[in-house]
């Protein structure tokens, strides 16, 4: 299973719907994925290695890509994104490093992690960063996923994000928590985050 992200991006670039872009896929740590993608330890002592992952993205991977490829390195041209726990750590990266990331794609984020700590992170922001956010959820992802995503959306709106402007919130009817569902809406993610100028 894959998102077919490269094929989708190629098609949208050819159709002149989005800006040309570079997609960088980062392989996850498999069994250590929970540790890698969670910014805090939960009440059972699990996870919490997310800041190291954000440092890797910010201090190693992004500088490497910017050195070796023709990029627009400014935050307004740089996105971070993922699904599930990958969406959770992407939100954390964007909130923590708005000097580097000006866009974030959060597909089916694991808002539930550590008593919805990511919602608290939004509420504790001193001010809303200049950040364009795609946030979505499938309606068949489990009993808590939809209310959690709505709570995240509402916290972001209360902090000053504007729906339809710098925040796109989408509920995918009948979609589950899987690669096929994320692939089916990835074109909408790209057209929101990287519209043709």
C-alpha positions in Angstrom: 0.0 0.0 0.0 1.3 3.5 -0.8 -0.1 7.0 -1.2 1.1 7.3 -4.9 2.3 10.7 -3.8 4.8 11.0 -6.6 2.3 10.2 -9.3 -0.2 12.6 -7.8 2.3 15.4 -7.6 3.6 14.8 -11.1 0.0 14.9 -12.5 -0.9 18.1 -10.6 2.4 19.8 -11.7 1.7 18.9 -15.3 -1.8 20.2 -15.1 -0.4 23.4 -13.6 -2.6 23.1 -10.5 0.3 23.2 -8.0 3.8 24.7 -7.9 6.6 22.3 -8.8 7.8 20.7 -5.7 10.2 18.2 -4.2 8.7 15.4 -2.0 11.0 13.8 0.5 9.8 10.6 2.0 11.3 9.6 5.4 11.2 6.0 6.3 9.8 5.3 9.8 11.6 3.3 12.5 9.2 0.3 12.3 8.8 -1.1 15.8 10.2 2.1 17.3 7.7 4.3 15.4 5.7 5.1 18.6 8.9 6.4 20.3 10.0 8.3 17.2 6.7 10.1 16.4 5.4 11.1 19.8 6.5 14.4 21.4 5.6 13.5 25.0 5.7 10.4 27.2 2.2 9.2 28.0 0.9 8.2 31.4 2.3 4.6 30.9 5.8 5.9 30.1 5.6 5.1 26.4 7.0 7.3 23.6 8.5 10.8 23.9 11.3 10.8 21.4 9.6 13.2 19.0 11.9 16.1 19.7 14.9 14.1 18.5 13.0 13.3 15.2 12.2 17.0 14.8 15.9 17.9 15.3 16.8 15.3 12.6 14.3 16.8 10.1 15.3 20.4 10.9 19.1 20.2 11.5 20.1 17.3 9.2 17.6 16.4 6.5 16.3 19.8 5.5 19.8 21.4 5.3 20.9 18.4 3.2 18.0 18.8 0.8 18.5 22.6 0.6 22.3 22.1 -0.1 21.8 19.4 -2.8 18.6 20.4 -4.6 17.2 23.6 -6.1 14.8 24.5 -3.3 13.0 27.5 -2.0 14.2 27.1 1.6 11.9 29.7 3.2 9.2 28.6 5.6 6.4 29.7 3.3 7.7 27.2 0.7 8.5 24.3 3.1 5.9 21.8 4.4 6.1 18.9 6.8 3.4 16.2 6.8 2.3 12.7 7.6 -0.6 10.5 8.7 -1.6 9.1 12.0 1.3 9.4 14.4 3.2 10.9 11.5 0.6 13.7 11.4 1.0 14.2 15.1 4.8 14.7 14.9 4.4 16.9 11.8 2.1 19.2 13.8 4.6 19.2 16.6 7.4 20.0 14.2 5.5 22.9 12.6 4.4 24.4 16.0 7.9 24.0 17.4 9.8 25.3 14.3 7.7 27.9 12.5 11.0 29.4 11.4 11.5 26.4 9.1 8.0 25.1 8.3 5.2 27.3 7.0 2.9 24.5 6.0 1.8 21.2 7.5 -0.3 18.3 6.2 -2.0 16.4 9.1 -3.9 13.4 7.7 -5.8 11.5 10.3 -3.7 12.8 13.2 -3.4 10.8 16.4 -4.9 13.6 18.5 -5.6 11.0 21.2 -1.9 10.7 22.1 -1.1 11.5 25.8 -4.6 12.8 26.7 -4.8 15.0 23.6 -1.6 16.9 24.5 -1.4 18.3 20.9 -4.6 20.2 21.6 -3.0 21.7 24.7 0.0 22.6 22.6 -2.2 24.7 20.4 -3.9 26.3 23.3 -0.6 27.2 24.9 0.8 28.9 21.8 1.7 32.5 22.7 0.3 33.5 19.3 -0.7 31.7 16.1 2.3 31.0 13.9 2.2 31.9 10.2 1.3 28.3 9.3 -0.9 27.0 6.6 -2.6 23.7 7.9 -4.4 20.9 6.2 -6.2 18.8 8.8 -8.4 15.9 8.0 -10.1 12.7 9.3 -12.0 9.8 7.9 -15.5 9.2 9.3 -14.8 5.5 9.7 -11.5 5.7 11.7 -12.9 4.8 15.1 -15.3 6.2 17.7 -13.0 8.9 19.1 -11.1 10.0 15.9 -13.8 12.3 14.5 -14.5 14.2 17.8 -10.7 14.4 18.4 -10.1 16.0 15.0 -13.0 18.4 15.5 -11.5 19.4 18.9 -8.2 20.0 17.2 -9.9 22.1 14.5 -11.8 24.1 17.1 -8.7 24.8 19.2 -6.9 26.1 16.1 -9.8 28.3 15.1 -9.9 29.7 18.6 -6.2 30.5 18.3 -6.8 32.5 15.1 -6.6 30.1 12.2 -9.2 30.8 9.6 -11.2 28.0 8.0 -10.9 28.1 4.2 -7.9 30.5 4.4 -4.9 29.2 6.4 -6.7 26.1 7.7 -8.4 23.5 5.6 -10.5 20.9 7.6 -11.9 17.9 5.8 -14.0 15.0 6.9 -13.7 12.2 4.4 -17.0 10.3 4.3 -16.6 6.6 4.8 -12.8 6.7 4.8 -10.8 4.5 7.1 -7.4 4.8 8.7 -5.2 3.5 5.9 -2.9 4.4 3.0 -5.7 4.0 0.4 -7.8 6.6 2.1 -4.9 9.0 2.4 -3.9 8.5 -1.2 -7.5 9.2 -2.3 -7.3 12.8 -0.8 -3.6 13.6 -1.3 -4.4 15.7 -4.4 -6.5 18.0 -2.3 -3.7 18.3 0.3 -1.2 19.4 -2.4 -3.6 21.8 -4.1 -4.3 23.5 -0.7 -0.7 23.7 0.5 1.0 24.4 -2.9 -1.5 26.1 -5.2 -0.2 27.5 -8.5 0.9 31.1 -8.1 
